[in-house]
Amino acid sequence: MSSFKDRVKSFLGGLSFRTGVIILALCVPCYILSFAQMALPISATAKGVLWFILFGLAKTTQYAGLAILGVEGWRRVKSKFLRNKDTKNN
């Protein structure tokens, strides 16, 4: 089992920072769709299935993006947003 974990870890570690940001950004539309589908005129069972799939996809893309970015990548993304916020206030 640890060999599979090591292979996944090395695969995700080989992906670029840009790929991590794109995958992390994909979680936002998935979250929006998972809750927006509640407004559709379909049965409650279908809504539950859609929510389960879309919310699961959102969580998967979120965690995969964070795994690709790592701690240093997340700091880079955060500093970019904080820098933009500071320049808007001045």
C-alpha positions in Angstrom: 0.0 0.0 0.0 2.8 2.4 0.8 4.2 1.8 -2.7 1.0 3.1 -4.3 1.1 6.1 -1.9 4.7 6.9 -3.0 3.8 6.6 -6.7 0.9 9.0 -6.3 3.0 11.4 -4.2 5.8 11.4 -6.8 3.3 11.9 -9.7 1.6 14.9 -8.0 5.0 16.3 -7.0 6.1 16.2 -10.7 3.2 18.5 -11.8 3.8 22.2 -12.2 2.7 25.1 -10.0 0.5 26.4 -12.8 -1.3 23.0 -13.0 -1.9 23.1 -9.3 -3.4 26.5 -9.5 -5.7 25.5 -12.4 -6.9 22.4 -10.6 -7.5 24.4 -7.4 -9.5 26.9 -9.4 -11.6 24.2 -10.9 -13.0 23.4 -7.4 -14.9 26.8 -7.4 -17.3 26.0 -10.3 -17.8 22.5 -8.9 -18.9 24.0 -5.5 -21.2 26.4 -7.3 -22.8 23.7 -9.4 -23.2 21.4 -6.5 -25.5 23.9 -4.7 -27.0 25.6 -7.8 -28.4 22.3 -9.0 -30.8 22.4 -6.1 -32.9 25.0 -8.1 -33.5 22.5 -10.9 -37.0 21.1 -11.2 -36.0 17.4 -10.7 -36.7 14.8 -8.1 -35.1 14.9 -4.7 -33.2 11.7 -5.4 -31.7 13.1 -8.6 -30.7 16.3 -6.7 -29.0 14.2 -4.0 -27.1 12.2 -6.5 -26.0 15.3 -8.4 -25.0 17.0 -5.2 -23.0 13.9 -4.1 -21.1 13.7 -7.4 -20.5 17.5 -7.8 -19.5 18.1 -4.2 -17.2 15.0 -4.3 -15.6 16.4 -7.4 -15.2 19.8 -5.8 -13.4 18.2 -2.8 -11.3 16.0 -5.0 -10.1 19.0 -7.1 -9.5 21.0 -4.0 -7.3 18.5 -2.3 -5.5 17.5 -5.5 -4.7 21.2 -6.2 -3.4 21.7 -2.7 -1.4 18.5 -2.9 0.2 19.7 -6.2 0.9 23.2 -4.8 2.3 22.1 -1.5 3.1 24.4 1.3 5.4 26.7 -0.6 3.0 27.0 -3.6 0.1 27.8 -1.3 2.2 30.6 0.2 2.9 31.9 -3.3 -0.8 32.0 -4.1 -1.8 33.6 -0.8 0.9 36.3 -1.1 -0.3 37.1 -4.6 -3.9 37.7 -3.3 -2.6 39.7 -0.3 -0.4 41.8 -2.5 -3.3 42.6 -4.8 -5.5 43.5 -1.9 -2.8 45.9 -0.5 -2.4 47.7 -3.8 -6.2 48.2 -4.1 -6.3 49.9 -0.6 -3.5 52.4 -1.5 
